[in-house]
Amino acid sequence: MERLDRGRFTPWRSAARGLAWFGGVIAWTAAVAVGAAMAVVFAATLLVITLMASALVALTAAAMRTRRAVRATVDPGFIEARQVGGHSWVAYGWDGGSHKG
């Protein structure tokens, strides 16, 4: 296919090319800056998630240790009662015959 402007000089075309090239450089620089900012935000998000997860694991471990320690120090004559609804309660641990009633 033959070009229509063969041999003709068009001064606006060379200026538009330079302007387009400059616009392309600006767009490319902006894309790199946005990409770098997104990478930093993503890395910070992962860091915060990691810190929160490790804090959750540490609190869970502390709670489990405390729970085991409390269970170990329960008095053998301890009576446990649970509310089953309304004013009704069920008691556990007092069927050993040690109570007087």
C-alpha positions in Angstrom: 0.0 0.0 0.0 1.3 3.4 -1.0 1.5 6.2 1.5 -0.6 9.3 0.6 1.9 11.9 1.9 4.9 10.6 0.0 7.4 13.2 -0.5 5.5 16.0 1.3 6.8 17.6 4.4 4.2 18.0 7.2 5.7 20.1 10.0 2.8 19.4 12.4 3.4 15.7 12.2 6.9 15.9 13.7 5.7 18.1 16.5 2.8 15.7 17.3 5.3 12.8 17.4 7.4 14.5 19.9 4.4 15.5 22.0 3.1 11.9 21.8 6.5 10.6 22.8 6.6 13.0 25.8 3.1 12.0 26.8 4.1 8.4 26.6 7.1 9.0 28.9 4.8 10.8 31.4 2.2 8.0 31.3 4.9 5.3 31.7 6.5 7.2 34.7 3.0 7.5 36.3 2.3 3.8 35.8 5.7 2.9 37.4 5.0 5.2 40.4 1.5 3.8 40.9 2.8 0.3 40.6 5.5 1.0 43.2 3.0 2.6 45.6 0.7 -0.4 45.2 3.6 -2.8 45.9 4.4 -0.9 49.1 0.8 -0.9 50.2 0.5 -4.6 49.5 3.7 -5.4 51.5 2.5 -3.3 54.4 -0.8 -5.1 54.4 0.9 -8.5 54.5 3.1 -7.3 57.4 0.0 -6.1 59.4 -1.8 -9.4 58.7 1.3 -11.4 59.8 1.6 -9.3 63.0 -2.1 -9.7 63.9 -1.9 -13.5 63.2 1.1 -13.9 65.4 -0.6 -11.9 68.2 -3.7 -14.1 67.9 -1.5 -17.3 68.1 0.3 -15.9 71.2 -3.0 -15.0 72.9 -4.4 -18.4 72.1 -1.4 -20.1 73.6 -1.6 -18.0 76.7 -5.3 -18.7 77.1 -4.7 -22.5 76.7 -1.9 -22.4 79.3 -4.1 -20.4 81.7 -7.0 -22.8 81.1 -4.8 -25.8 81.9 -3.5 -24.1 85.0 -7.0 -23.4 86.3 -8.2 -26.9 85.7 -5.2 -28.4 87.6 -6.0 -26.3 90.8 -9.7 -27.2 91.1 -10.7 -28.4 94.5 -11.8 -32.1 94.4 -14.9 -31.2 96.4 -15.9 -28.6 93.9 -19.5 -28.7 92.7 -20.2 -27.4 89.2 -23.7 -26.2 88.3 -25.0 -25.1 84.9 -28.2 -23.3 84.1 -30.3 -25.3 81.7 -33.1 -22.8 81.2 -35.2 -20.3 83.2 -34.7 -21.0 86.9 -33.5 -24.7 86.4 -30.0 -25.7 87.3 -28.1 -29.0 87.0 -25.3 -29.7 89.5 -22.4 -32.0 88.9 -19.8 -33.4 91.4 -21.9 -33.8 94.5 -23.2 -37.3 94.1 -20.3 -38.7 96.2 -22.4 -38.9 99.4 -20.3 -36.3 101.3 -23.2 -33.8 101.6 -25.7 -34.0 104.4 -29.3 -33.4 103.4 
